[in-house]
Amino acid sequence: MKYLKIIFCILPFLLLFFACSQEDDICTEGGSPRMKVKFKKEGKLYTVDSLSIGIISDHKILKVLDNVKDVDSVYIPLKVNGEGYTDILVQSNLSVKDNYSEIRVKYDEKSEYVSPGCGIRKLYDHLSAIIRKPQEVKSIEVNANQIHDENKTVLYLNF
């Protein structure tokens, strides 16, 4: 009886100890990185008074920001469907309808296995950007030609 009591007391602690491991299905590494964008005006960093940003996906506009005030930077997700580009709509003067700039960001996608919990994430190389419809955004500066994390500013949009 004494041994049975010891087994039932120690067994739950042993199970708890071996059940917790580093191979849990919790994703701590993160998924596909987003593109960090900052703004400039006359060559200096600029805080936009009000800003809306959308992504064109399957002939629909997905809003990233919708009329957000005092924006100095934004993280924009890129499409991961293998097309190799993302079309971005930028509008800062919200009082004028259809006054948006359209920017196409081109890249090569690369898949990277992270873990069982995270699965696969996309990395972007050979990044370039062009303005397809210049309105408010006058020019683009590409600061980095790859996106492997979200730390570095990739694009500067010049107003």
VOVO-73227 format. One line per 2 residues: their letters; for each residue x, y, z of C-alpha. Coordinates in Angstrom, 1 decimal, padded with zeros to 4 digits. Example, Ala and Ser with C-alpha at 12.3 -4.5 7.8 and 13.67 -1.06 7.14 Angstrom:
as) 012.3:-004.5:007.8 ~ 013.7:-001.1:007.1
This chain:
mk) 000.0:000.0:000.0 ~ 002.9:002.3:000.8
yl) 004.4:001.7:-002.7 ~ 001.1:002.4:-004.3
ki) 000.8:005.7:-002.6 ~ 004.3:006.7:-003.7
if) 003.6:005.7:-007.3 ~ 000.4:007.8:-007.5
ci) 002.2:010.8:-006.0 ~ 005.3:010.7:-008.2
lp) 003.6:009.6:-011.4 ~ 001.7:012.9:-012.1
fl) 004.9:014.9:-011.5 ~ 006.9:012.6:-013.9
ll) 004.1:012.9:-016.6 ~ 004.1:016.7:-016.2
ff) 007.9:016.9:-016.4 ~ 008.1:014.8:-019.6
ac) 005.0:016.4:-021.2 ~ 006.6:019.9:-021.3
sq) 009.2:020.1:-023.9 ~ 010.6:022.5:-026.5
ed) 008.7:020.7:-029.3 ~ 005.4:022.1:-028.2
di) 003.1:023.4:-031.0 ~ 003.5:027.0:-030.0
ct) 004.8:029.3:-032.7 ~ 007.3:031.7:-031.2
eg) 009.4:032.3:-034.3 ~ 006.8:034.2:-036.2
gs) 005.4:033.8:-039.7 ~ 006.1:035.5:-043.0
pr) 007.6:039.0:-042.4 ~ 005.8:042.1:-043.4
mk) 007.3:045.0:-045.3 ~ 008.2:048.0:-043.2
vk) 007.5:051.3:-045.0 ~ 008.4:054.9:-043.8
fk) 007.5:058.2:-045.4 ~ 009.6:061.2:-046.5
ke) 008.8:064.7:-047.7 ~ 011.6:066.9:-049.2
gk) 014.2:064.3:-048.2 ~ 013.3:064.2:-044.5
ly) 011.3:061.7:-042.5 ~ 007.7:062.6:-042.5
tv) 004.6:061.9:-040.4 ~ 001.5:061.6:-042.5
ds) -001.5:063.4:-041.1 ~ -004.0:060.8:-042.2
ls) -003.4:057.7:-044.2 ~ -005.2:054.8:-045.9
ig) -003.4:051.8:-047.4 ~ -004.9:048.9:-049.2
ii) -003.7:045.8:-051.0 ~ -005.3:044.6:-054.3
sd) -005.9:040.9:-054.0 ~ -008.2:038.9:-056.3
hk) -009.7:042.2:-057.7 ~ -010.7:043.2:-054.1
il) -009.1:045.9:-051.9 ~ -008.0:044.6:-048.5
kv) -007.5:047.5:-046.1 ~ -004.2:047.6:-044.1
ld) -004.9:051.1:-042.7 ~ -008.1:053.0:-042.9
nv) -007.9:056.7:-042.2 ~ -005.3:056.4:-039.4
kd) -003.9:059.7:-038.0 ~ -000.3:060.7:-037.5
vd) 001.5:057.7:-039.1 ~ 005.3:057.6:-039.4
sv) 005.6:054.0:-040.5 ~ 003.5:051.0:-041.5
yi) 003.9:047.3:-041.8 ~ 002.4:046.0:-045.0
pl) 001.8:042.2:-045.6 ~ 002.9:040.9:-049.0
kv) 000.9:038.3:-050.9 ~ 002.2:034.7:-050.6
ng) 000.3:033.2:-053.5 ~ 003.3:032.8:-055.8
eg) 002.5:035.7:-058.1 ~ 005.7:037.5:-057.2
yt) 004.2:041.0:-056.7 ~ 001.8:042.9:-054.5
di) -000.1:046.0:-055.6 ~ -000.5:048.6:-052.9
lv) -002.8:051.6:-052.8 ~ -001.7:054.7:-050.8
qs) -004.0:057.7:-050.1 ~ -003.1:060.5:-047.7
nl) -005.4:063.2:-048.8 ~ -008.7:061.6:-047.9
sv) -010.9:064.5:-048.8 ~ -010.3:063.9:-052.5
kd) -012.0:060.7:-053.7 ~ -009.9:058.3:-055.9
ny) -006.7:060.3:-055.3 ~ -004.5:057.4:-054.5
se) -001.1:056.2:-055.7 ~ -000.7:052.6:-056.9
ir) 002.6:051.0:-056.2 ~ 003.7:047.5:-057.4
vk) 006.3:045.7:-055.3 ~ 008.0:042.8:-057.1
yd) 009.9:040.1:-055.4 ~ 011.0:036.4:-055.5
ek) 009.4:034.2:-052.9 ~ 011.3:031.6:-051.0
se) 009.8:029.1:-048.5 ~ 011.4:028.3:-045.2
yv) 010.3:025.6:-042.8 ~ 010.2:026.9:-039.2
sp) 008.7:024.3:-036.9 ~ 005.7:022.0:-036.6
gc) 003.7:024.7:-034.8 ~ 004.6:027.5:-037.2
gi) 004.8:025.5:-040.5 ~ 006.3:027.3:-043.4
rk) 007.0:031.0:-043.8 ~ 007.8:033.0:-046.9
ly) 010.9:035.1:-047.4 ~ 011.2:037.8:-050.1
dh) 014.4:038.4:-052.2 ~ 015.3:040.7:-055.1
ls) 012.7:043.3:-054.1 ~ 011.9:046.2:-056.4
ai) 009.1:048.8:-056.5 ~ 007.6:051.0:-059.2
ir) 004.8:053.6:-059.1 ~ 002.1:052.5:-061.4
kp) -000.2:055.5:-060.7 ~ 001.6:058.5:-059.3
qe) -000.7:060.8:-057.4 ~ 000.4:061.6:-053.9
vk) 003.5:059.4:-053.8 ~ 006.0:061.1:-056.0
si) 008.9:058.6:-055.8 ~ 010.1:055.5:-054.0
ev) 013.4:054.7:-052.4 ~ 014.2:051.0:-052.0
na) 016.3:050.7:-048.8 ~ 016.6:046.9:-048.8
nq) 016.2:044.3:-051.5 ~ 015.2:041.4:-049.2
ih) 012.7:040.9:-046.4 ~ 013.7:038.2:-043.9
de) 012.5:040.0:-040.8 ~ 010.5:043.1:-039.9
nk) 013.4:045.1:-038.4 ~ 014.7:047.0:-041.4
tv) 012.8:049.7:-043.3 ~ 012.4:048.4:-046.8
ly) 010.7:051.3:-048.6 ~ 010.6:055.0:-048.2
ln) 007.6:056.7:-049.9 ~ 008.3:060.3:-050.9
f) 005.3:062.7:-050.8
